[in-house]
Amino acid sequence: MNVKSVILGTAGHIDHGKSSLVKALTGIDPDRLKEEKERGITIDLGFASISYPDGLNVGIVDVPGHEKLIKNMLAGAGGIDIVLMVIAADESIMPQSREHLSICELLKIKAGVIAITKADLVDEEWLQLVTSEVRDFVKGTFLENAEIIPVSAKTGLNLETLKEKIRAICGAIKPKMINGLFRLPIDRVFTLKGFGTVVTGTALSGTIALDAAVEILPSMVSSKVRGLQTHGKSVDKAYAGQRIGVNLQGVDKESLERGDVVVPPGRFVPTKAVDAKLEMLAGAPVVKSRSLVHFYSGTSETIARIVIYDRDDIKAGESCYCQFRLVEPVIVLSGDRYIIRRFSPLETIGGGEILDPHPGRRKKKEGVDDLIILEKRSLKDKIEAKVKKARFNGCSVPEIEGWIQGEIPEIKSAVEQLAKEVKLIRAQDALLHSDSFNAFKEAVKSILTRFHKANPLKPGMSKEELKAKMPLPASRFPDLISLIGDIATDKDILRLKDFKVSLSMIDEGMKDRIINALNKDGFQPPLKPEIAQKLSVGEKDIGDLLKLLAKEGAVVRINDSMYISKEQYDKMIDRLRDFYSKKNEMTVAEFRDILGTSRKYALPMLEYLDSSKITLRVGDIRKFVLK
């Protein structure tokens, strides 16, 4: 990207001149609503931009300062890179000055500049006094060393100086993640005649192009990019860090709202619970576990119940790990920032970092070790913790990309490194932690060991039976089984590689008794239930023995109930050869006669011969295929 884009947000008390200053700096009036013009205050978000000769574009989000409109301020604060703190010379520091600064601190905005507006209304001595108050006000915050510039939108005092200071600060700002997944939290939805529905927002990461397919979540709307605009110009492609207007194809304005997010299809999942690190502001009231709060992230706002993990409540200035259970779903990633406000009366009380956007319920005995990793460790460690927590379900790489903030190449690199270190195991499109895979492998081996012990005559356990005993998605099972080196697969049967069924495991006398029983009546052998009855053996055991004898070639399986000995089978083939040496065709009656059996036995045997491609049925006769 040739042009660097930075988002600047205004902050400050109502009527301290934020919008007037923005208009003086840019020539654009950010107060776009009729009511704003009439009342002279910013009610909703306003937008403008400064373009510098070196190609730098600074998008400006002008936020309302009125206490009752803080939620609108929060909707614009999520994508801000730097802040322009505005304090009026004639009023100095006021309540929303403090609340806005606290919000910027909680959102971890790193840089900014302070403008003392309406400097033309006060004398130099008063201006110095206000400047001193402001310096004390920002002490200990990210604005502690920020430049304080007195300005006047009316006279133009220091406007060029302020613009140059903004440019200088932008030069040190870390660019947003252009190679991440595209995310555009929507802060405005409107329609343009001849174009249709347009949404605007600040792109937090990624890129978007004309004709790209998109989803708008959590409203679950699918669409296509019909047009793009940034900094007042139509473009073919837009990037993270820019203010973007997206003209959506085939979408009604009523189906979208502020708080929705424009994202690529199939990559993000709405959530109604997040695990987070919470930092309480100094002076905040005590918040008890399971209390209700207002929760803000990106441009979304919802009510949430806070569940504190390691204590019953949290006090001013303290921090903790907790879970927010949300009334409405949101689209967030691990690493996003959020703000909470008191349920009633409304006031900002804290905020922090979202650690896990899809956490599930946590038992007390689990502890918070994984949350410590998600807060403090490297991207690689965080991905390992995510996959480990997924246990047998595993995670796909696209799922990880839609879970955590990060450049896609960096996420893929971290996954590759973990795979090389054998901390993650690949099973087709899934990743399992090595601990989970080893637990799965040991569970499978244990189940098969018990099965072999209980069923010494069976060649193994069916895949379906074993799959039903494993606590993992059925789709994962084949891939994971194939990775276990100690398992042998024979079609749909699984066994331990060192397990072999042999007749040495049974009484050789039983083998002879079964074969004698099959030979006794020639080609009218007893069926499986009859053999079991004759030999006083359970039908299941006889079935296992017959399968074993068939596998070793001592008997031939005609169907599930009928077996003949190898001796009788060879006689049958010899008689067929002899018959077909004299005739080309054979009827069922002729087959019955050459074997000296009845139709009850002849038909199953012929069906076996047909399926084995020894004979070929043509109408009511058989031809000999075996040569």
NORRA-V243770 format. One record per backbone hydrogen bond with DSSP energy under -1.0 kcal/mol. NH is the residue of the N-H (numbers start at 0). CO is the residue of the C=O. E is the energy in kcal/mol with one decimal. If there is no record, write none. Layout:
BEGIN
nh-><NH & NH>
co-><CO & CO>
e-><E & E>
END
This chain:
BEGIN
nh-><5 & 7 & 8 & 9 & 10 & 15 & 20 & 21 & 22 & 23 & 24 & 25 & 26 & 31 & 36 & 37 & 38 & 39 & 45 & 47 & 49 & 51 & 54 & 56 & 57 & 58 & 59 & 60 & 61 & 68 & 69 & 72 & 73 & 74 & 75 & 79 & 80 & 81 & 82 & 83 & 84 & 85 & 86 & 88 & 91 & 96 & 97 & 98 & 99 & 100 & 101 & 102 & 103 & 104 & 105 & 106 & 107 & 108 & 112 & 113 & 114 & 115 & 116 & 118 & 120 & 121 & 126 & 127 & 128 & 129 & 130 & 131 & 132 & 133 & 134 & 135 & 136 & 137 & 140 & 143 & 145 & 148 & 150 & 151 & 155 & 158 & 161 & 162 & 163 & 164 & 165 & 166 & 167 & 168 & 169 & 170 & 171 & 172 & 177 & 179 & 182 & 183 & 185 & 186 & 187 & 189 & 191 & 194 & 195 & 197 & 198 & 199 & 200 & 202 & 203 & 205 & 207 & 209 & 210 & 211 & 213 & 214 & 215 & 216 & 220 & 222 & 224 & 225 & 226 & 228 & 229 & 232 & 234 & 237 & 239 & 240 & 241 & 243 & 244 & 245 & 246 & 247 & 248 & 254 & 255 & 258 & 259 & 260 & 261 & 262 & 266 & 270 & 273 & 274 & 275 & 276 & 277 & 278 & 279 & 280 & 283 & 286 & 288 & 289 & 290 & 292 & 293 & 294 & 295 & 296 & 299 & 301 & 303 & 304 & 305 & 306 & 308 & 313 & 317 & 319 & 321 & 322 & 323 & 324 & 325 & 326 & 329 & 333 & 334 & 335 & 337 & 338 & 339 & 340 & 341 & 348 & 349 & 350 & 351 & 352 & 353 & 354 & 355 & 365 & 366 & 371 & 372 & 373 & 374 & 375 & 376 & 381 & 382 & 383 & 384 & 385 & 386 & 387 & 388 & 389 & 390 & 392 & 394 & 399 & 400 & 401 & 402 & 403 & 404 & 407 & 410 & 411 & 412 & 413 & 414 & 415 & 416 & 417 & 418 & 419 & 420 & 421 & 422 & 423 & 424 & 426 & 429 & 430 & 431 & 433 & 436 & 437 & 438 & 439 & 440 & 441 & 442 & 443 & 444 & 445 & 446 & 447 & 448 & 449 & 450 & 451 & 452 & 453 & 454 & 457 & 460 & 462 & 465 & 466 & 467 & 468 & 469 & 471 & 475 & 479 & 480 & 481 & 483 & 486 & 487 & 489 & 492 & 493 & 494 & 496 & 498 & 504 & 505 & 509 & 510 & 511 & 512 & 513 & 514 & 515 & 516 & 517 & 518 & 519 & 521 & 523 & 527 & 530 & 531 & 532 & 533 & 534 & 536 & 541 & 542 & 543 & 544 & 545 & 546 & 547 & 548 & 549 & 550 & 551 & 553 & 554 & 555 & 557 & 558 & 563 & 565 & 568 & 569 & 570 & 571 & 572 & 573 & 574 & 575 & 576 & 577 & 578 & 579 & 580 & 581 & 582 & 585 & 590 & 591 & 592 & 593 & 594 & 595 & 596 & 601 & 602 & 604 & 605 & 606 & 607 & 608 & 609 & 610 & 611 & 612 & 613 & 614 & 615 & 617 & 620 & 621 & 622 & 624 & 625>
co-><56 & 58 & 81 & 60 & 83 & 12 & 16 & 17 & 18 & 19 & 20 & 21 & 22 & 29 & 32 & 33 & 34 & 35 & 61 & 59 & 57 & 55 & 51 & 3 & 49 & 5 & 47 & 7 & 45 & 65 & 66 & 68 & 69 & 70 & 72 & 76 & 6 & 6 & 110 & 8 & 112 & 10 & 114 & 116 & 87 & 93 & 93 & 94 & 95 & 96 & 97 & 98 & 99 & 100 & 101 & 102 & 104 & 103 & 82 & 146 & 84 & 148 & 86 & 150 & 117 & 118 & 122 & 123 & 124 & 125 & 126 & 127 & 128 & 129 & 130 & 131 & 132 & 133 & 137 & 140 & 142 & 113 & 115 & 156 & 151 & 155 & 157 & 158 & 159 & 160 & 161 & 162 & 163 & 164 & 165 & 166 & 168 & 169 & 175 & 176 & 204 & 261 & 259 & 199 & 199 & 197 & 195 & 191 & 191 & 189 & 245 & 187 & 243 & 241 & 182 & 176 & 237 & 235 & 224 & 208 & 222 & 262 & 220 & 260 & 215 & 213 & 211 & 246 & 246 & 244 & 232 & 229 & 227 & 207 & 205 & 202 & 238 & 200 & 228 & 198 & 226 & 196 & 223 & 251 & 252 & 185 & 256 & 216 & 183 & 214 & 263 & 329 & 323 & 355 & 321 & 352 & 319 & 350 & 317 & 348 & 280 & 313 & 311 & 305 & 287 & 303 & 340 & 301 & 338 & 299 & 296 & 294 & 292 & 324 & 290 & 322 & 320 & 286 & 314 & 277 & 275 & 306 & 273 & 304 & 271 & 302 & 270 & 402 & 353 & 332 & 351 & 295 & 349 & 293 & 346 & 339 & 339 & 278 & 337 & 276 & 335 & 274 & 274 & 362 & 363 & 367 & 368 & 369 & 370 & 371 & 372 & 377 & 378 & 379 & 380 & 381 & 382 & 383 & 384 & 385 & 387 & 389 & 430 & 395 & 396 & 397 & 399 & 399 & 333 & 178 & 406 & 407 & 408 & 409 & 410 & 411 & 412 & 413 & 414 & 415 & 416 & 418 & 417 & 417 & 431 & 429 & 426 & 394 & 424 & 422 & 432 & 433 & 434 & 435 & 436 & 437 & 438 & 439 & 440 & 441 & 442 & 443 & 444 & 445 & 446 & 447 & 448 & 449 & 450 & 454 & 493 & 491 & 461 & 462 & 463 & 465 & 466 & 469 & 472 & 475 & 476 & 477 & 480 & 483 & 494 & 492 & 489 & 460 & 487 & 485 & 495 & 501 & 502 & 506 & 506 & 507 & 508 & 509 & 510 & 511 & 512 & 513 & 514 & 515 & 518 & 520 & 560 & 526 & 527 & 528 & 529 & 530 & 531 & 537 & 538 & 539 & 540 & 541 & 542 & 543 & 544 & 545 & 546 & 547 & 548 & 548 & 563 & 561 & 561 & 555 & 553 & 564 & 565 & 566 & 567 & 568 & 569 & 570 & 571 & 572 & 573 & 574 & 575 & 576 & 578 & 578 & 621 & 586 & 587 & 588 & 589 & 590 & 591 & 591 & 597 & 598 & 600 & 601 & 602 & 603 & 604 & 605 & 606 & 607 & 609 & 608 & 608 & 622 & 620 & 617 & 585 & 615 & 613 & 613>
e-><-2.3 & -3.3 & -2.4 & -2.3 & -1.9 & -1.3 & -2.1 & -2.3 & -2.4 & -2.1 & -2.2 & -2.3 & -2.7 & -1.3 & -1.9 & -2.3 & -2.5 & -2.0 & -2.4 & -1.8 & -2.4 & -2.9 & -2.0 & -2.2 & -3.1 & -2.5 & -3.5 & -2.9 & -2.9 & -1.9 & -1.3 & -1.6 & -2.7 & -1.3 & -1.1 & -1.5 & -2.7 & -1.9 & -1.7 & -3.0 & -2.1 & -3.4 & -2.4 & -3.0 & -2.8 & -1.0 & -1.6 & -2.2 & -2.5 & -1.9 & -2.4 & -2.3 & -2.4 & -2.3 & -2.5 & -2.0 & -1.3 & -2.2 & -2.1 & -2.5 & -3.0 & -2.0 & -1.3 & -2.4 & -2.1 & -1.0 & -2.2 & -2.2 & -1.8 & -2.6 & -2.4 & -2.1 & -2.2 & -2.6 & -2.2 & -2.0 & -2.3 & -2.1 & -2.1 & -1.9 & -1.5 & -3.1 & -2.8 & -1.3 & -2.0 & -1.7 & -2.5 & -2.3 & -2.3 & -2.1 & -2.4 & -2.2 & -2.3 & -2.4 & -2.2 & -1.2 & -1.6 & -1.5 & -1.3 & -1.3 & -1.7 & -1.6 & -3.2 & -2.7 & -1.2 & -2.5 & -2.2 & -2.5 & -2.7 & -3.4 & -2.4 & -1.9 & -1.5 & -2.3 & -2.3 & -3.6 & -2.3 & -2.2 & -2.5 & -1.7 & -2.4 & -3.1 & -2.9 & -2.3 & -2.1 & -2.5 & -2.4 & -3.2 & -1.3 & -2.0 & -2.6 & -1.7 & -1.7 & -2.8 & -1.4 & -3.1 & -1.6 & -2.8 & -3.2 & -3.3 & -2.7 & -2.3 & -2.3 & -1.4 & -1.7 & -1.9 & -2.2 & -3.2 & -2.3 & -2.7 & -1.0 & -2.4 & -1.9 & -2.6 & -2.9 & -2.5 & -3.1 & -3.1 & -2.9 & -2.7 & -1.8 & -2.7 & -3.2 & -4.5 & -1.8 & -2.7 & -2.7 & -3.5 & -2.7 & -1.5 & -2.5 & -2.3 & -2.8 & -2.3 & -2.5 & -3.0 & -2.1 & -2.4 & -2.0 & -1.9 & -2.4 & -2.5 & -2.8 & -2.6 & -2.4 & -2.7 & -2.3 & -3.4 & -3.4 & -2.1 & -1.9 & -2.3 & -3.0 & -2.2 & -3.1 & -2.0 & -1.5 & -1.9 & -1.9 & -1.0 & -3.2 & -2.4 & -1.8 & -1.7 & -1.1 & -1.9 & -1.7 & -2.2 & -1.6 & -2.5 & -2.3 & -2.3 & -2.4 & -2.2 & -2.3 & -2.3 & -2.5 & -2.5 & -2.1 & -1.2 & -1.0 & -1.7 & -2.0 & -1.9 & -2.5 & -1.6 & -1.8 & -1.6 & -2.6 & -2.2 & -2.2 & -2.6 & -2.2 & -2.3 & -2.2 & -2.4 & -2.3 & -2.2 & -2.2 & -2.3 & -1.9 & -1.3 & -2.6 & -1.3 & -3.6 & -2.9 & -2.0 & -2.7 & -2.7 & -2.6 & -2.6 & -2.7 & -2.0 & -2.5 & -2.9 & -2.5 & -2.1 & -2.5 & -2.4 & -2.2 & -2.3 & -2.6 & -2.3 & -2.1 & -2.2 & -2.8 & -1.8 & -2.1 & -2.2 & -1.6 & -2.9 & -2.3 & -2.1 & -3.0 & -1.8 & -1.1 & -1.4 & -1.8 & -1.4 & -2.0 & -2.6 & -1.9 & -1.6 & -1.3 & -3.1 & -2.9 & -2.0 & -3.2 & -2.1 & -2.6 & -2.0 & -2.0 & -1.6 & -1.3 & -1.2 & -1.9 & -2.2 & -2.2 & -2.4 & -2.7 & -2.0 & -2.0 & -2.1 & -1.9 & -1.8 & -1.4 & -2.3 & -2.4 & -2.2 & -1.9 & -2.6 & -2.6 & -2.2 & -2.5 & -2.5 & -2.2 & -2.4 & -2.8 & -2.2 & -2.1 & -2.8 & -2.3 & -2.2 & -1.8 & -2.4 & -1.0 & -3.3 & -2.3 & -1.8 & -2.1 & -2.3 & -2.3 & -2.5 & -1.7 & -2.2 & -2.2 & -2.2 & -2.5 & -2.1 & -2.5 & -2.3 & -2.5 & -3.0 & -1.2 & -1.6 & -1.6 & -1.6 & -2.2 & -2.6 & -2.1 & -2.4 & -1.4 & -1.2 & -2.1 & -2.7 & -2.2 & -1.7 & -2.5 & -2.4 & -2.1 & -2.4 & -2.7 & -2.5 & -2.0 & -1.6 & -2.9 & -1.4 & -2.6 & -2.9 & -1.7 & -2.5 & -2.6 & -2.9 & -1.8>
END
